[in-house]
């Protein structure tokens, strides 16, 4: 039976449809259970807060089908290592054709901030009216500061923090909040 892409689509900011990496993996494994995806860090600086991951898709004979890389920083995401690895896998799968039409990371234009990594936090597909209201309901600038230290937040940081911690926190304060019992 053919993979049903529509079942897994989510909407991201800007109204774009996006096929999450987890769905691309399901599709990939359904079609090629004997193929592999290998990941490894090209640059790993935990203390400095920067990582670059590479993903390599290989067929059953070990022939390289696609490679891709992704860089993330601690300033953008508390879980920057995982985001980089997932992003590299998503890009490699898109280069193999899995969800390419729903992979804005391959487009030359920007999606609002020019980043799609926040799309790993899915949002349900909504009706046109709800979508229009969501696009216009931006928090005021004074709300987009860390509740603990007062550091200004970018919109993706604010949205992630509100989803995960139910209050605006910068990446450093998110790490502290996640580490505390």
OpenMM code with the backbone's topology and positions (N, CA, C; nanometers):
from openmm import Vec3, app, unit

residues = "UNK UNK UNK UNK UNK UNK UNK UNK UNK UNK UNK UNK UNK UNK UNK UNK UNK UNK UNK UNK UNK UNK UNK UNK UNK UNK UNK UNK UNK UNK UNK UNK UNK UNK UNK UNK UNK UNK UNK UNK UNK UNK UNK UNK UNK UNK UNK UNK UNK UNK UNK UNK UNK UNK UNK UNK UNK UNK UNK UNK UNK UNK UNK UNK UNK UNK UNK UNK UNK UNK UNK UNK UNK UNK UNK UNK UNK UNK UNK UNK UNK UNK UNK UNK UNK UNK UNK UNK UNK UNK UNK UNK UNK UNK UNK UNK UNK UNK UNK UNK UNK UNK UNK UNK UNK UNK UNK UNK UNK UNK UNK UNK UNK UNK UNK UNK UNK UNK UNK UNK UNK UNK UNK UNK UNK UNK UNK UNK UNK UNK UNK UNK UNK UNK UNK UNK UNK UNK UNK UNK UNK UNK UNK UNK UNK UNK UNK UNK UNK UNK UNK UNK UNK UNK UNK UNK UNK UNK UNK UNK UNK UNK UNK UNK UNK UNK UNK UNK UNK UNK UNK UNK UNK UNK UNK UNK UNK UNK UNK UNK UNK".split()
positions = [
    Vec3(0.0836, -0.1173, 0.0000),
    Vec3(0.0000, 0.0000, 0.0000),
    Vec3(0.0888, 0.1245, 0.0000),
    Vec3(0.0521, 0.2248, -0.0758),
    Vec3(0.1313, 0.3470, -0.0901),
    Vec3(0.1262, 0.4296, 0.0389),
    Vec3(0.2361, 0.4941, 0.0696),
    Vec3(0.2460, 0.5799, 0.1874),
    Vec3(0.1528, 0.6994, 0.1712),
    Vec3(0.0719, 0.7288, 0.2725),
    Vec3(-0.0232, 0.8391, 0.2687),
    Vec3(0.0404, 0.9639, 0.3308),
    Vec3(0.1008, 1.0469, 0.2484),
    Vec3(0.1693, 1.1673, 0.2938),
    Vec3(0.0740, 1.2594, 0.3688),
    Vec3(-0.0471, 1.2763, 0.3179),
    Vec3(-0.1444, 1.3704, 0.3764),
    Vec3(-0.1738, 1.3394, 0.5231),
    Vec3(-0.1638, 1.2129, 0.5600),
    Vec3(-0.1916, 1.1727, 0.6979),
    Vec3(-0.0942, 1.2365, 0.7967),
    Vec3(0.0258, 1.2676, 0.7524),
    Vec3(0.1314, 1.3150, 0.8416),
    Vec3(0.1623, 1.4640, 0.8302),
    Vec3(0.1035, 1.5325, 0.7340),
    Vec3(0.1353, 1.6736, 0.7136),
    Vec3(0.0930, 1.7594, 0.8328),
    Vec3(0.1777, 1.8565, 0.8640),
    Vec3(0.1447, 1.9554, 0.9654),
    Vec3(0.1622, 2.0925, 0.9020),
    Vec3(0.1066, 2.1934, 0.9654),
    Vec3(0.1272, 2.3311, 0.9188),
    Vec3(0.2278, 2.3964, 1.0109),
    Vec3(0.3149, 2.4752, 0.9498),
    Vec3(0.4114, 2.5525, 1.0267),
    Vec3(0.3794, 2.6993, 1.0065),
    Vec3(0.4462, 2.7816, 1.0798),
    Vec3(0.4215, 2.9256, 1.0697),
    Vec3(0.4357, 2.9698, 0.9257),
    Vec3(0.3519, 3.0600, 0.8861),
    Vec3(0.3496, 3.1040, 0.7476),
    Vec3(0.2517, 3.0236, 0.6647),
    Vec3(0.1881, 2.9211, 0.7266),
    Vec3(0.0882, 2.8423, 0.6568),
    Vec3(0.1434, 2.7322, 0.5690),
    Vec3(0.2750, 2.7172, 0.5627),
    Vec3(0.3350, 2.6133, 0.4796),
    Vec3(0.3036, 2.4752, 0.5359),
    Vec3(0.2855, 2.3777, 0.4487),
    Vec3(0.2699, 2.2398, 0.4928),
    Vec3(0.4085, 2.1788, 0.5038),
    Vec3(0.4264, 2.0925, 0.6041),
    Vec3(0.5567, 2.0341, 0.6324),
    Vec3(0.5389, 1.8868, 0.6661),
    Vec3(0.6255, 1.8044, 0.6113),
    Vec3(0.6258, 1.6620, 0.6424),
    Vec3(0.7388, 1.6381, 0.7418),
    Vec3(0.7058, 1.6110, 0.8677),
    Vec3(0.8096, 1.5951, 0.9697),
    Vec3(0.9074, 1.4827, 0.9353),
    Vec3(1.0252, 1.4927, 0.9921),
    Vec3(1.1292, 1.3931, 0.9675),
    Vec3(1.0814, 1.2543, 1.0107),
    Vec3(1.0082, 1.2460, 1.1203),
    Vec3(0.9590, 1.1155, 1.1657),
    Vec3(0.8720, 1.0489, 1.0586),
    Vec3(0.7888, 1.1275, 0.9900),
    Vec3(0.7053, 1.0720, 0.8829),
    Vec3(0.7895, 1.0329, 0.7618),
    Vec3(0.8907, 1.1144, 0.7311),
    Vec3(0.9802, 1.0790, 0.6196),
    Vec3(1.0497, 0.9466, 0.6473),
    Vec3(1.0870, 0.9245, 0.7750),
    Vec3(1.1513, 0.7984, 0.8125),
    Vec3(1.0565, 0.6797, 0.7945),
    Vec3(0.9312, 0.6963, 0.8345),
    Vec3(0.8323, 0.5895, 0.8174),
    Vec3(0.8188, 0.5550, 0.6696),
    Vec3(0.8067, 0.6562, 0.5862),
    Vec3(0.7939, 0.6382, 0.4419),
    Vec3(0.9179, 0.5680, 0.3856),
    Vec3(1.0346, 0.6176, 0.4227),
    Vec3(1.1623, 0.5615, 0.3774),
    Vec3(1.1736, 0.4141, 0.4168),
    Vec3(1.1456, 0.3818, 0.5438),
    Vec3(1.1568, 0.2436, 0.5921),
    Vec3(1.0543, 0.1526, 0.5249),
    Vec3(0.9372, 0.2076, 0.4926),
    Vec3(0.8345, 0.1302, 0.4236),
    Vec3(0.8826, 0.0885, 0.2853),
    Vec3(0.9480, 0.1799, 0.2148),
    Vec3(0.9938, 0.1511, 0.0784),
    Vec3(1.1295, 0.0805, 0.0722),
    Vec3(1.2145, 0.1068, 0.1705),
    Vec3(1.3515, 0.0523, 0.1667),
    Vec3(1.3937, -0.0008, 0.3028),
    Vec3(1.3358, -0.1103, 0.3479),
    Vec3(1.3714, -0.1619, 0.4800),
    Vec3(1.5165, -0.2088, 0.4905),
    Vec3(1.5807, -0.2346, 0.3773),
    Vec3(1.7186, -0.2828, 0.3792),
    Vec3(1.8219, -0.1715, 0.3546),
    Vec3(1.7778, -0.0472, 0.3402),
    Vec3(1.8687, 0.0657, 0.3249),
    Vec3(1.9060, 0.1180, 0.4627),
    Vec3(2.0067, 0.2044, 0.4688),
    Vec3(2.0500, 0.2556, 0.5984),
    Vec3(2.0672, 0.4077, 0.5961),
    Vec3(2.0610, 0.4636, 0.7151),
    Vec3(2.0916, 0.6050, 0.7359),
    Vec3(2.1953, 0.6094, 0.8471),
    Vec3(2.3112, 0.6635, 0.8154),
    Vec3(2.4171, 0.6760, 0.9144),
    Vec3(2.4353, 0.8235, 0.9473),
    Vec3(2.4523, 0.8535, 1.0756),
    Vec3(2.4760, 0.9919, 1.1172),
    Vec3(2.6046, 0.9979, 1.1985),
    Vec3(2.6718, 1.1113, 1.1873),
    Vec3(2.7879, 1.1351, 1.2726),
    Vec3(2.8149, 1.2851, 1.2797),
    Vec3(2.8715, 1.3299, 1.3915),
    Vec3(2.9012, 1.4722, 1.4041),
    Vec3(3.0236, 1.5100, 1.3207),
    Vec3(3.0121, 1.6172, 1.2451),
    Vec3(3.1274, 1.6725, 1.1738),
    Vec3(3.2014, 1.7701, 1.2638),
    Vec3(3.1261, 1.8375, 1.3490),
    Vec3(3.1819, 1.9333, 1.4459),
    Vec3(3.0967, 1.9231, 1.5708),
    Vec3(3.1600, 1.9002, 1.6848),
    Vec3(3.0864, 1.8853, 1.8094),
    Vec3(3.1564, 1.9659, 1.9176),
    Vec3(3.0978, 2.0784, 1.9531),
    Vec3(3.1524, 2.1658, 2.0568),
    Vec3(3.0430, 2.1910, 2.1592),
    Vec3(3.0296, 2.0997, 2.2534),
    Vec3(2.9239, 2.1092, 2.3538),
    Vec3(2.9432, 2.2336, 2.4399),
    Vec3(3.0661, 2.2569, 2.4858),
    Vec3(3.0916, 2.3748, 2.5696),
    Vec3(3.0648, 2.5043, 2.4943),
    Vec3(3.1059, 2.5112, 2.3692),
    Vec3(3.0834, 2.6300, 2.2872),
    Vec3(2.9409, 2.6391, 2.2342),
    Vec3(2.8678, 2.5277, 2.2421),
    Vec3(2.7277, 2.5291, 2.2026),
    Vec3(2.7038, 2.5274, 2.0534),
    Vec3(2.7852, 2.4512, 1.9791),
    Vec3(2.7669, 2.4440, 1.8339),
    Vec3(2.7946, 2.3014, 1.7875),
    Vec3(2.7090, 2.2507, 1.6997),
    Vec3(2.7269, 2.1165, 1.6463),
    Vec3(2.6856, 2.1141, 1.5000),
    Vec3(2.7573, 2.0339, 1.4215),
    Vec3(2.7211, 2.0080, 1.2822),
    Vec3(2.7142, 1.8567, 1.2667),
    Vec3(2.5993, 1.8077, 1.2206),
    Vec3(2.5811, 1.6651, 1.1973),
    Vec3(2.5707, 1.6383, 1.0490),
    Vec3(2.6154, 1.5197, 1.0099),
    Vec3(2.5998, 1.4739, 0.8719),
    Vec3(2.5195, 1.3453, 0.8734),
    Vec3(2.4313, 1.3300, 0.7757),
    Vec3(2.3549, 1.2070, 0.7567),
    Vec3(2.3846, 1.1542, 0.6170),
    Vec3(2.4029, 1.0225, 0.6090),
    Vec3(2.4327, 0.9573, 0.4818),
    Vec3(2.3301, 0.8464, 0.4602),
    Vec3(2.2600, 0.8508, 0.3477),
    Vec3(2.1643, 0.7466, 0.3105),
    Vec3(2.2359, 0.6522, 0.2151),
    Vec3(2.2303, 0.5212, 0.2491),
    Vec3(2.2953, 0.4196, 0.1653),
    Vec3(2.1936, 0.3134, 0.1250),
    Vec3(2.2106, 0.2618, 0.0030),
    Vec3(2.1230, 0.1538, -0.0411),
    Vec3(2.1714, 0.0215, 0.0179),
    Vec3(2.1037, -0.0882, -0.0166),
    Vec3(2.1334, -0.2192, 0.0414),
    Vec3(2.2763, -0.2658, 0.0133),
    Vec3(2.3350, -0.2198, -0.0969),
    Vec3(2.4716, -0.2604, -0.1295),
    Vec3(2.5769, -0.1676, -0.0677),
    Vec3(2.5318, -0.0642, 0.0034),
    Vec3(2.6255, 0.0295, 0.0663),
    Vec3(2.6584, 0.1504, -0.0193),
    Vec3(2.5970, 0.1611, -0.1362),
    Vec3(2.6208, 0.2758, -0.2242),
    Vec3(2.5542, 0.3995, -0.1653),
    Vec3(2.6275, 0.5104, -0.1622),
    Vec3(2.5743, 0.6352, -0.1072),
    Vec3(2.4704, 0.6927, -0.2032),
    Vec3(2.3516, 0.7184, -0.1505),
    Vec3(2.2424, 0.7761, -0.2288),
    Vec3(2.2343, 0.9267, -0.2057),
    Vec3(2.2542, 0.9692, -0.0807),
    Vec3(2.2474, 1.1123, -0.0490),
    Vec3(2.3235, 1.1407, 0.0805),
    Vec3(2.3768, 1.2609, 0.0892),
    Vec3(2.4368, 1.3095, 0.2140),
    Vec3(2.3835, 1.4495, 0.2392),
    Vec3(2.3744, 1.4846, 0.3663),
    Vec3(2.3301, 1.6188, 0.4036),
    Vec3(2.3862, 1.6517, 0.5415),
    Vec3(2.3939, 1.7796, 0.5704),
    Vec3(2.4416, 1.8212, 0.7020),
    Vec3(2.3507, 1.9287, 0.7581),
    Vec3(2.3625, 1.9491, 0.8892),
    Vec3(2.2814, 2.0493, 0.9579),
    Vec3(2.3600, 2.1017, 1.0773),
    Vec3(2.3607, 2.2344, 1.0934),
    Vec3(2.4257, 2.2976, 1.2071),
    Vec3(2.3197, 2.3562, 1.3000),
    Vec3(2.3408, 2.3431, 1.4289),
    Vec3(2.2552, 2.4062, 1.5293),
    Vec3(2.3418, 2.4599, 1.6411),
    Vec3(2.2877, 2.5582, 1.7137),
    Vec3(2.3595, 2.6167, 1.8269),
    Vec3(2.2717, 2.6141, 1.9514),
    Vec3(2.3375, 2.6170, 2.0645),
    Vec3(2.2688, 2.6202, 2.1930),
    Vec3(2.1838, 2.7459, 2.2066),
    Vec3(2.2266, 2.8552, 2.1445),
    Vec3(2.1498, 2.9797, 2.1527),
    Vec3(2.0115, 2.9654, 2.0900),
    Vec3(1.9985, 2.8751, 1.9951),
    Vec3(1.8704, 2.8561, 1.9283),
    Vec3(1.7849, 2.7477, 1.9924),
    Vec3(1.8474, 2.6405, 2.0418),
    Vec3(1.7726, 2.5284, 2.0974),
    Vec3(1.8495, 2.4649, 2.2117),
    Vec3(1.7799, 2.4386, 2.3213),
    Vec3(1.8425, 2.3690, 2.4336),
    Vec3(1.8887, 2.2302, 2.3910),
    Vec3(1.8132, 2.1643, 2.3039),
    Vec3(1.8473, 2.0307, 2.2544),
    Vec3(1.9141, 2.0389, 2.1170),
    Vec3(2.0126, 2.1290, 2.1049),
    Vec3(2.0729, 2.1585, 1.9745),
    Vec3(2.1399, 2.0379, 1.9103),
    Vec3(2.1946, 1.9452, 1.9889),
    Vec3(2.2612, 1.8278, 1.9299),
    Vec3(2.1582, 1.7407, 1.8583),
    Vec3(2.0462, 1.7137, 1.9270),
    Vec3(1.9408, 1.6319, 1.8666),
    Vec3(1.8793, 1.7012, 1.7457),
    Vec3(1.8591, 1.8323, 1.7548),
    Vec3(1.8022, 1.9076, 1.6417),
    Vec3(1.8926, 1.8976, 1.5193),
    Vec3(2.0234, 1.9067, 1.5396),
    Vec3(2.1167, 1.8996, 1.4268),
    Vec3(2.1125, 1.7618, 1.3612),
    Vec3(2.1109, 1.6571, 1.4431),
    Vec3(2.1086, 1.5218, 1.3866),
    Vec3(1.9778, 1.4968, 1.3120),
    Vec3(1.8660, 1.5334, 1.3739),
    Vec3(1.7357, 1.5164, 1.3084),
    Vec3(1.7282, 1.5974, 1.1794),
    Vec3(1.7790, 1.7205, 1.1834),
    Vec3(1.7781, 1.8055, 1.0645),
    Vec3(1.8601, 1.7471, 0.9506),
    Vec3(1.9754, 1.6892, 0.9842),
    Vec3(2.0593, 1.6277, 0.8810),
    Vec3(1.9876, 1.5083, 0.8174),
    Vec3(1.9220, 1.4274, 0.9000),
    Vec3(1.8468, 1.3123, 0.8481),
    Vec3(1.7330, 1.3616, 0.7580),
    Vec3(1.6601, 1.4620, 0.8040),
    Vec3(1.5497, 1.5160, 0.7241),
    Vec3(1.5955, 1.5681, 0.5896),
    Vec3(1.7081, 1.6381, 0.5891),
    Vec3(1.7601, 1.6905, 0.4628),
    Vec3(1.8052, 1.5782, 0.3706),
    Vec3(1.8716, 1.4766, 0.4264),
    Vec3(1.9167, 1.3647, 0.3433),
    Vec3(1.7968, 1.2916, 0.2822),
    Vec3(1.6927, 1.2709, 0.3629),
    Vec3(1.5728, 1.2049, 0.3100),
    Vec3(1.5044, 1.2910, 0.2039),
    Vec3(1.5007, 1.4214, 0.2249),
    Vec3(1.4424, 1.5103, 0.1234),
    Vec3(1.5224, 1.5028, -0.0059),
    Vec3(1.6540, 1.4907, 0.0050),
    Vec3(1.7371, 1.4804, -0.1158),
    Vec3(1.7121, 1.3494, -0.1890),
    Vec3(1.6592, 1.2493, -0.1173),
    Vec3(1.6202, 1.1226, -0.1813),
    Vec3(1.4779, 1.1291, -0.2362),
    Vec3(1.4112, 1.2410, -0.2141),
    Vec3(1.2763, 1.2586, -0.2663),
    Vec3(1.1656, 1.2374, -0.1656),
    Vec3(1.1992, 1.2094, -0.0408),
    Vec3(1.0975, 1.1859, 0.0612),
    Vec3(1.0507, 1.3185, 0.1197),
    Vec3(0.9353, 1.3632, 0.0733),
    Vec3(0.8764, 1.4865, 0.1234),
    Vec3(0.9367, 1.6121, 0.0656),
    Vec3(1.0041, 1.6029, -0.0467),
    Vec3(1.0710, 1.7189, -0.1054),
    Vec3(0.9768, 1.8366, -0.1237),
    Vec3(0.8566, 1.8107, -0.1702),
    Vec3(0.7626, 1.9213, -0.1913),
    Vec3(0.7181, 1.9834, -0.0594),
    Vec3(0.7415, 1.9144, 0.0534),
    Vec3(0.7045, 1.9655, 0.1849),
    Vec3(0.8282, 1.9919, 0.2698),
    Vec3(0.9407, 2.0165, 0.2073),
    Vec3(1.0662, 2.0372, 0.2798),
    Vec3(1.1203, 2.1765, 0.2527),
    Vec3(1.0704, 2.2765, 0.3240),
    Vec3(1.1155, 2.4138, 0.2984),
    Vec3(1.2645, 2.4330, 0.3244),
    Vec3(1.3282, 2.3409, 0.3965),
    Vec3(1.4718, 2.3552, 0.4173),
    Vec3(1.5497, 2.3427, 0.2874),
    Vec3(1.4848, 2.2925, 0.1813),
    Vec3(1.5510, 2.2839, 0.0518),
    Vec3(1.5173, 2.4005, -0.0394),
    Vec3(1.4238, 2.4858, 0.0033),
    Vec3(1.3883, 2.5988, -0.0822),
    Vec3(1.4898, 2.7107, -0.0660),
    Vec3(1.4942, 2.7987, -0.1630),
    Vec3(1.5891, 2.9091, -0.1573),
    Vec3(1.5323, 3.0275, -0.0816),
    Vec3(1.4016, 3.0278, -0.0542),
    Vec3(1.3398, 3.1381, 0.0192),
    Vec3(1.3384, 3.1111, 0.1679),
    Vec3(1.2938, 3.2096, 0.2433),
    Vec3(1.2856, 3.1967, 0.3878),
    Vec3(1.1435, 3.1666, 0.4308),
    Vec3(1.1305, 3.1008, 0.5405),
    Vec3(1.0023, 3.0855, 0.6098),
    Vec3(1.0147, 3.1723, 0.7330),
    Vec3(0.9537, 3.2892, 0.7310),
    Vec3(0.9630, 3.3890, 0.8366),
    Vec3(1.1081, 3.4146, 0.8730),
    Vec3(1.1625, 3.3427, 0.9716),
    Vec3(1.2975, 3.3704, 1.0191),
    Vec3(1.4037, 3.3034, 0.9333),
    Vec3(1.3630, 3.2280, 0.8311),
    Vec3(1.4591, 3.1573, 0.7480),
    Vec3(1.4979, 3.0236, 0.8073),
    Vec3(1.4296, 2.9780, 0.9117),
    Vec3(1.4622, 2.8524, 0.9770),
    Vec3(1.3372, 2.7669, 0.9839),
    Vec3(1.3540, 2.6376, 0.9756),
    Vec3(1.2412, 2.5467, 0.9838),
    Vec3(1.2538, 2.4540, 1.1029),
    Vec3(1.3595, 2.4621, 1.1768),
    Vec3(1.3824, 2.3682, 1.2864),
    Vec3(1.2703, 2.3681, 1.3879),
    Vec3(1.2026, 2.4805, 1.4072),
    Vec3(1.0932, 2.4851, 1.5030),
    Vec3(0.9752, 2.4017, 1.4583),
    Vec3(0.9766, 2.3534, 1.3372),
    Vec3(0.8634, 2.2754, 1.2873),
    Vec3(0.8564, 2.1377, 1.3508),
    Vec3(0.9587, 2.0961, 1.4221),
    Vec3(0.9509, 1.9693, 1.4916),
    Vec3(0.8475, 1.9735, 1.6040),
    Vec3(0.8021, 2.0923, 1.6392),
    Vec3(0.6920, 2.1063, 1.7322),
    Vec3(0.5673, 2.1220, 1.6476),
    Vec3(0.4936, 2.0123, 1.6239),
    Vec3(0.3831, 2.0174, 1.5285),
    Vec3(0.2675, 2.1035, 1.5758),
    Vec3(0.1964, 2.1541, 1.4778),
    Vec3(0.0727, 2.2271, 1.5016),
    Vec3(-0.0330, 2.1600, 1.4164),
    Vec3(-0.1524, 2.1430, 1.4715),
    Vec3(-0.2557, 2.0766, 1.3913),
    Vec3(-0.2910, 2.1594, 1.2681),
    Vec3(-0.3311, 2.0910, 1.1615),
    Vec3(-0.3760, 2.1611, 1.0418),
    Vec3(-0.5110, 2.2219, 1.0744),
    Vec3(-0.5208, 2.3524, 1.0543),
    Vec3(-0.6408, 2.4254, 1.0922),
    Vec3(-0.7140, 2.4746, 0.9689),
    Vec3(-0.8350, 2.5238, 0.9926),
    Vec3(-0.9127, 2.5842, 0.8856),
    Vec3(-0.8546, 2.7194, 0.8491),
    Vec3(-0.8965, 2.7749, 0.7373),
    Vec3(-0.8443, 2.9032, 0.6887),
    Vec3(-0.8624, 3.0164, 0.7889),
    Vec3(-0.9794, 3.0235, 0.8548),
    Vec3(-1.0034, 3.1319, 0.9499),
    Vec3(-0.9103, 3.1215, 1.0697),
    Vec3(-0.8964, 3.0006, 1.1236),
    Vec3(-0.8060, 2.9819, 1.2370),
    Vec3(-0.6631, 3.0136, 1.1981),
    Vec3(-0.6256, 2.9727, 1.0777),
    Vec3(-0.4901, 2.9969, 1.0298),
    Vec3(-0.4626, 3.1463, 1.0187),
    Vec3(-0.5564, 3.2221, 0.9651),
    Vec3(-0.5400, 3.3674, 0.9532),
    Vec3(-0.5290, 3.4309, 1.0906),
    Vec3(-0.6097, 3.3868, 1.1861),
    Vec3(-0.6034, 3.4416, 1.3219),
    Vec3(-0.4701, 3.4086, 1.3873),
    Vec3(-0.4207, 3.2877, 1.3667),
    Vec3(-0.2931, 3.2481, 1.4270),
    Vec3(-0.1776, 3.3304, 1.3714),
    Vec3(-0.1839, 3.3638, 1.2416),
    Vec3(-0.0759, 3.4418, 1.1808),
    Vec3(-0.0730, 3.5849, 1.2339),
    Vec3(-0.1878, 3.6373, 1.2718),
    Vec3(-0.1926, 3.7757, 1.3165),
    Vec3(-0.1787, 3.7892, 1.4671),
    Vec3(-0.1874, 3.6805, 1.5424),
    Vec3(-0.1797, 3.6901, 1.6880),
    Vec3(-0.0360, 3.6723, 1.7363),
    Vec3(0.0446, 3.7733, 1.7180),
    Vec3(0.1834, 3.7718, 1.7636),
    Vec3(0.1899, 3.8342, 1.9027),
    Vec3(0.2659, 3.7732, 1.9936),
    Vec3(0.2760, 3.8321, 2.1267),
    Vec3(0.3435, 3.9689, 2.1196),
    Vec3(0.3077, 4.0599, 2.2105),
    Vec3(0.3727, 4.1910, 2.2096),
    Vec3(0.5211, 4.1758, 2.2419),
    Vec3(0.6022, 4.2699, 2.1936),
    Vec3(0.7479, 4.2631, 2.2115),
    Vec3(0.7862, 4.2510, 2.3583),
    Vec3(0.7127, 4.3198, 2.4478),
    Vec3(0.7480, 4.3131, 2.5888),
    Vec3(0.7249, 4.1738, 2.6477),
    Vec3(0.6435, 4.0914, 2.5835),
    Vec3(0.6211, 3.9551, 2.6306),
    Vec3(0.7300, 3.8608, 2.5828),
    Vec3(0.8040, 3.9015, 2.4813),
    Vec3(0.9057, 3.8135, 2.4233),
    Vec3(1.0413, 3.8357, 2.4888),
    Vec3(1.0425, 3.8261, 2.6222),
    Vec3(1.1662, 3.8315, 2.6996),
    Vec3(1.1627, 3.7166, 2.7987),
    Vec3(1.2792, 3.6684, 2.8363),
    Vec3(1.2893, 3.5572, 2.9293),
    Vec3(1.2295, 3.5976, 3.0638),
    Vec3(1.1416, 3.5140, 3.1161),
    Vec3(1.0762, 3.5417, 3.2440),
    Vec3(1.1745, 3.5345, 3.3600),
    Vec3(1.2868, 3.4634, 3.3420),
    Vec3(1.3839, 3.4484, 3.4511),
    Vec3(1.4953, 3.5528, 3.4474),
    Vec3(1.5535, 3.5759, 3.3286),
    Vec3(1.6702, 3.6653, 3.3231),
    Vec3(1.6463, 3.7941, 3.2444),
    Vec3(1.5336, 3.8046, 3.1740),
    Vec3(1.5008, 3.9262, 3.1008),
    Vec3(1.5637, 3.9379, 2.9630),
    Vec3(1.6347, 3.8340, 2.9182),
    Vec3(1.6979, 3.8357, 2.7859),
    Vec3(1.5911, 3.8385, 2.6765),
    Vec3(1.6087, 3.9210, 2.5725),
    Vec3(1.5106, 3.9223, 2.4627),
    Vec3(1.5089, 3.7878, 2.3894),
    Vec3(1.3914, 3.7485, 2.3432),
    Vec3(1.3749, 3.6217, 2.2718),
    Vec3(1.3315, 3.6477, 2.1291),
    Vec3(1.3766, 3.5602, 2.0381),
    Vec3(1.3237, 3.5614, 1.9025),
    Vec3(1.1941, 3.4816, 1.9035),
    Vec3(1.1116, 3.5022, 1.8049),
    Vec3(0.9796, 3.4382, 1.7992),
    Vec3(0.9882, 3.2857, 1.8096),
    Vec3(1.0778, 3.2178, 1.7339),
    Vec3(1.0845, 3.0711, 1.7482),
    Vec3(1.1236, 3.0273, 1.8894),
    Vec3(1.2153, 3.1021, 1.9545),
    Vec3(1.2543, 3.0692, 2.0914),
    Vec3(1.1351, 3.0852, 2.1854),
    Vec3(1.0622, 3.1964, 2.1687),
    Vec3(0.9447, 3.2235, 2.2511),
    Vec3(0.8408, 3.1119, 2.2338),
    Vec3(0.8110, 3.0764, 2.1089),
    Vec3(0.7096, 2.9747, 2.0810),
    Vec3(0.7482, 2.8389, 2.1398),
    Vec3(0.8745, 2.7993, 2.1218),
    Vec3(0.9208, 2.6715, 2.1754),
    Vec3(0.9085, 2.6705, 2.3267),
    Vec3(0.9518, 2.7775, 2.3900),
    Vec3(0.9477, 2.7856, 2.5361),
    Vec3(0.8045, 2.7817, 2.5883),
    Vec3(0.7141, 2.8523, 2.5225),
    Vec3(0.5743, 2.8532, 2.5671),
    Vec3(0.5124, 2.7143, 2.5525),
    Vec3(0.5500, 2.6432, 2.4468),
    Vec3(0.4986, 2.5089, 2.4254),
    Vec3(0.5535, 2.4111, 2.5283),
    Vec3(0.6834, 2.4221, 2.5544),
    Vec3(0.7511, 2.3246, 2.6391),
    Vec3(0.7438, 2.3578, 2.7881),
    Vec3(0.7548, 2.4871, 2.8227),
    Vec3(0.7634, 2.5272, 2.9631),
    Vec3(0.6459, 2.6147, 3.0091),
    Vec3(0.5595, 2.6535, 2.9166),
    Vec3(0.4415, 2.7357, 2.9459),
    Vec3(0.4773, 2.8733, 3.0012),
    Vec3(0.5969, 2.9190, 2.9697),
    Vec3(0.6406, 3.0545, 3.0034),
    Vec3(0.7606, 3.0873, 2.9161),
    Vec3(0.7815, 3.2153, 2.8884),
    Vec3(0.8934, 3.2514, 2.8003),
    Vec3(1.0276, 3.2390, 2.8724),
    Vec3(1.1159, 3.1542, 2.8180),
    Vec3(1.2494, 3.1346, 2.8736),
    Vec3(1.3517, 3.1351, 2.7615),
    Vec3(1.4675, 3.1946, 2.7871),
    Vec3(1.5773, 3.1898, 2.6906),
    Vec3(1.6345, 3.0476, 2.6909),
    Vec3(1.7156, 3.0104, 2.5915),
    Vec3(1.7702, 2.8748, 2.5883),
    Vec3(1.8470, 2.8362, 2.7150),
    Vec3(1.9233, 2.9290, 2.7735),
    Vec3(1.9978, 2.8972, 2.8967),
    Vec3(1.9019, 2.8657, 3.0113),
    Vec3(1.7996, 2.9470, 3.0282),
    Vec3(1.7026, 2.9241, 3.1359),
    Vec3(1.6169, 2.8004, 3.1072),
    Vec3(1.5957, 2.7670, 2.9799),
    Vec3(1.5253, 2.6433, 2.9461),
    Vec3(1.6059, 2.5234, 2.9926),
    Vec3(1.7387, 2.5279, 2.9707),
    Vec3(1.8251, 2.4184, 3.0164),
    Vec3(1.8177, 2.4037, 3.1676),
    Vec3(1.8234, 2.5164, 3.2391),
    Vec3(1.8151, 2.5108, 3.3858),
    Vec3(1.6796, 2.4559, 3.4302),
    Vec3(1.5726, 2.5005, 3.3638),
    Vec3(1.4386, 2.4528, 3.3998),
    Vec3(1.4242, 2.3032, 3.3717),
    Vec3(1.4814, 2.2580, 3.2630),
    Vec3(1.4719, 2.1158, 3.2283),
    Vec3(1.5550, 2.0305, 3.3238),
    Vec3(1.6651, 2.0852, 3.3753),
    Vec3(1.7536, 2.0105, 3.4653),
    Vec3(1.7007, 2.0057, 3.6076),
    Vec3(1.6208, 2.1049, 3.6488),
    Vec3(1.5710, 2.1070, 3.7861),
    Vec3(1.4539, 2.0101, 3.7999),
    Vec3(1.4416, 1.9442, 3.9171),
    Vec3(1.3360, 1.8425, 3.9362),
    Vec3(1.1979, 1.9022, 3.9357),
] * unit.nanometer
topology = app.Topology()
chain = topology.addChain("A")
for resn in residues:
    res = topology.addResidue(resn, chain)
    for name in ("N", "CA", "C"):
        topology.addAtom(name, app.Element.getBySymbol(name[0]), res)
